[in-house]
Amino acid sequence: MVIQYSGGKIIVTPFEIVVKENSTSMVTMQASSDAVTLIGNGANVITANTGEVKWSIKLDSQHQLQEVAQQIGCEIR
């Protein structure tokens, strides 16, 4: 599933998340679904922590976060 947001797009499968930024530097971030935490309550943030690599991204809406949660089978905190 591809989810568009103001900064680019998020490609979500049951096993991983790939974030592709629409910037001149063409940043791409990837994480397995096991390493992802979804933060709701108005924050609408995806965080990934694999020990040595950490990243987070703020989404535009709660709906986008819910779509990610449904695809990877993860609860929103």
Residue frames as qw, qx, qy, qz and C-alpha x, y, z in Angstrom:
[[0.000, 0.890, 0.457, 0.000, 0.00, 0.00, 0.00],
 [0.401, 0.230, -0.008, 0.887, 1.23, 3.51, -0.82],
 [0.207, -0.837, -0.450, 0.232, 0.22, 6.39, 1.46],
 [0.359, 0.574, 0.060, 0.734, 0.86, 9.92, 0.24],
 [0.385, -0.777, -0.326, 0.376, 1.68, 12.65, 2.76],
 [0.155, 0.984, -0.001, -0.093, 2.90, 16.22, 2.45],
 [0.282, -0.756, 0.539, 0.241, 6.58, 15.23, 2.65],
 [0.158, 0.382, -0.844, -0.341, 6.48, 12.35, 0.19],
 [0.827, -0.061, -0.328, -0.453, 5.12, 8.83, 0.30],
 [0.433, -0.391, 0.763, -0.279, 5.12, 5.81, 2.57],
 [0.682, 0.163, -0.634, -0.327, 5.19, 2.31, 1.13],
 [0.505, -0.349, 0.624, -0.484, 3.79, -0.16, 3.65],
 [0.676, 0.048, -0.698, -0.231, 3.73, -3.96, 3.59],
 [0.819, -0.526, -0.146, -0.175, 3.04, -6.34, 6.48],
 [0.884, -0.140, -0.115, 0.432, 6.82, -6.75, 6.86],
 [0.497, -0.143, 0.004, 0.856, 8.34, -3.29, 6.30],
 [0.127, 0.930, 0.268, -0.217, 7.86, 0.44, 5.90],
 [0.549, 0.102, 0.237, 0.795, 9.72, 2.54, 3.33],
 [0.028, 0.890, 0.256, -0.376, 9.51, 6.34, 3.50],
 [0.545, 0.269, 0.320, 0.727, 10.52, 8.33, 0.42],
 [0.101, -0.709, -0.219, 0.663, 10.86, 12.07, 0.94],
 [0.480, 0.752, 0.328, 0.312, 10.04, 14.55, -1.82],
 [0.265, -0.893, 0.147, 0.333, 13.17, 16.63, -1.34],
 [0.480, 0.784, -0.387, -0.075, 16.17, 17.50, -3.44],
 [0.143, -0.554, 0.811, -0.122, 18.28, 15.13, -1.34],
 [0.761, 0.071, -0.515, -0.388, 15.87, 12.23, -2.09],
 [0.231, -0.365, 0.787, -0.441, 15.97, 10.71, 1.40],
 [0.777, -0.108, -0.512, -0.351, 14.73, 7.12, 1.73],
 [0.279, -0.400, 0.726, -0.485, 14.23, 5.46, 5.13],
 [0.737, -0.031, -0.598, -0.313, 13.35, 1.80, 5.63],
 [0.272, -0.353, 0.743, -0.499, 12.51, -0.33, 8.67],
 [0.302, -0.178, -0.928, -0.124, 11.08, -3.74, 9.39],
 [0.482, -0.582, -0.318, -0.572, 7.61, -3.62, 10.91],
 [0.757, -0.408, -0.442, 0.257, 9.02, -5.14, 14.13],
 [0.489, -0.086, -0.191, 0.847, 11.20, -2.05, 14.66],
 [0.065, -0.437, -0.265, -0.857, 8.35, 0.47, 14.21],
 [0.092, -0.459, -0.679, 0.565, 6.35, 2.31, 16.87],
 [0.011, -0.570, -0.471, -0.673, 3.27, 4.34, 15.98],
 [0.168, -0.300, -0.502, 0.794, 2.48, 7.32, 18.20],
 [0.027, -0.651, -0.618, -0.440, -1.03, 8.79, 18.05],
 [0.293, -0.732, -0.441, 0.428, -2.90, 11.25, 20.31],
 [0.183, 0.967, 0.081, -0.157, -2.43, 14.07, 17.82],
 [0.357, -0.646, 0.521, 0.428, 1.29, 13.46, 17.33],
 [0.834, 0.520, 0.101, -0.158, 0.79, 11.12, 14.33],
 [0.032, 0.772, -0.627, -0.097, 4.41, 9.94, 14.32],
 [0.981, 0.112, -0.152, 0.052, 6.10, 6.82, 12.99],
 [0.213, -0.798, 0.564, -0.028, 9.34, 5.99, 14.79],
 [0.938, 0.199, -0.278, 0.059, 11.85, 3.29, 13.94],
 [0.299, -0.764, 0.549, -0.157, 14.53, 2.08, 16.33],
 [0.946, 0.180, -0.270, 0.007, 16.75, -0.78, 15.29],
 [0.805, -0.437, -0.021, 0.400, 19.43, -0.10, 17.88],
 [0.517, -0.207, 0.228, 0.799, 22.05, 1.56, 15.73],
 [0.029, 0.236, 0.427, 0.872, 19.65, 3.45, 13.47],
 [0.047, 0.581, 0.660, -0.474, 16.79, 5.65, 14.68],
 [0.002, -0.133, -0.348, -0.928, 14.40, 7.83, 12.70],
 [0.168, 0.550, 0.703, -0.419, 10.96, 9.35, 13.02],
 [0.022, 0.188, 0.473, 0.860, 8.51, 11.08, 10.74],
 [0.267, 0.359, 0.508, -0.736, 5.38, 13.13, 11.42],
 [0.168, 0.388, 0.801, 0.424, 2.35, 12.35, 9.28],
 [0.131, -0.261, -0.188, -0.938, -0.38, 14.77, 8.26],
 [0.643, -0.291, -0.058, -0.706, -3.31, 13.03, 9.93],
 [0.555, -0.234, 0.716, -0.352, -4.48, 10.32, 12.31],
 [0.869, 0.362, 0.125, -0.312, -6.10, 8.59, 9.33],
 [0.560, 0.637, -0.530, 0.028, -2.70, 8.06, 7.68],
 [0.136, -0.464, 0.800, -0.354, -1.35, 6.59, 10.92],
 [0.747, 0.035, 0.500, -0.435, -4.34, 4.25, 11.13],
 [0.819, 0.503, -0.189, -0.201, -3.71, 3.03, 7.58],
 [0.299, 0.584, -0.728, 0.200, -0.11, 2.20, 8.49],
 [0.426, -0.282, 0.722, -0.467, -1.26, 0.41, 11.66],
 [0.861, 0.215, 0.241, -0.393, -3.71, -1.73, 9.71],
 [0.720, 0.573, -0.385, -0.074, -1.12, -2.75, 7.14],
 [0.329, 0.478, -0.747, 0.325, 1.62, -3.77, 9.59],
 [0.731, -0.400, -0.546, -0.091, -0.67, -5.05, 12.33],
 [0.413, 0.032, -0.472, 0.778, 0.68, -2.69, 14.98],
 [0.233, -0.799, -0.536, 0.143, -1.20, -0.83, 17.70],
 [0.178, 0.698, -0.030, 0.694, -1.09, 2.96, 17.95],
 [0.486, -0.299, -0.557, 0.603, 0.24, 4.19, 21.28]]
